[in-house]
């Protein structure tokens, strides 16, 4: 897994619109050579509100991290499972 490094460029002014902010992040990821990560985030945005999409992306990222941490230290599996359940409950998108 390669580290995510975004290029230092002149960024457009920040906006309060989450969809525009997320699109700017997708563009920066692509410019930085991280097309796969940009595509994954863009897929989350398709067909749903940006807030729901970002929660889904955050849950996916945290799930990946928890799985990696469990692999490093299997003894903590129960602790990570409790954390996973708590994260799932807190990051569930509103209906």
N, C-alpha and C positions, 0 to 999 in steps of 0.2 A: 504494500500500500504506500503510495507516494504522498508526501506532505502537500497540503493545499497552500500554494503561494499565489497571491493575487498580484498582478503587476501594479507598479506605482505609476499612475497616470493622473491626468487632470479629470477629476470626477465631476459630473454634473451636480448642480445644487441638490441637496436633500429635499425630499418631499414628504408630506405626511400621509400620502396615499400608499397603503401597504402593497397594492398590486404594482405600482410603479417602482417602489423600492425593491420588490422581489424581482421584477424584470431587469432592473439595473444590476442586481446581484447575478442573475443568470448571464447577462451580457459580460460582466467582469469575469465570471468563471470561464466562459468560452474564450475570452481574450487571453486569459492566463493559461490556456491549454488544457483546461479541465472540462472538456466537452461532455464526458460521461456524467459527471456530477451536474452539469448544467441541464442536460437532457432529463435526468432523473427529477430535478426540481421542477422543470417545465412540465413534465408529465403529471406531477402532483397538482399543478395549477389548472390543468384542463378540466373543464366541466364542473368546477366547484368554486365556491368563494375562496378568496386568498387566505383568509383566516383559517378555514378548515384545512386547506392544502398545507399550510405551514405547520399546523398541529400534526398532521399526518407525517410530514417529512421529519419533524422533530421526534415523533414516536419511533419512526424507522431508524433514525440515527442512534437514539438511546438504546434501542433493542440491540443494534449491532455492537455498541460499546459494552453492554451488559454481557452479551454472549462472549465477547473477547475476554472480558475480565473473568468470567466463569472458567474459561478454558485455561487461563493462567493459574487460577487458584480454585480447583474443584471443591475444596473444603467449604468454601463460602457459598455454595450453590443455594442453600436455603435462604440465606440473607439476600442474595440477588433475586431470588424468586419473589420474596416479599416486596422488594423494591420495584420489581417489574409490575406486580399487581397494583401497587400504589401509583406508579407512573401511568399505567393504563387508565386508572380511574380519574386521575387528575388531568390527563391530556386527551380525554375523549372529547371529540368535537361536539358542540351543541347541536341538537336536532332541530 
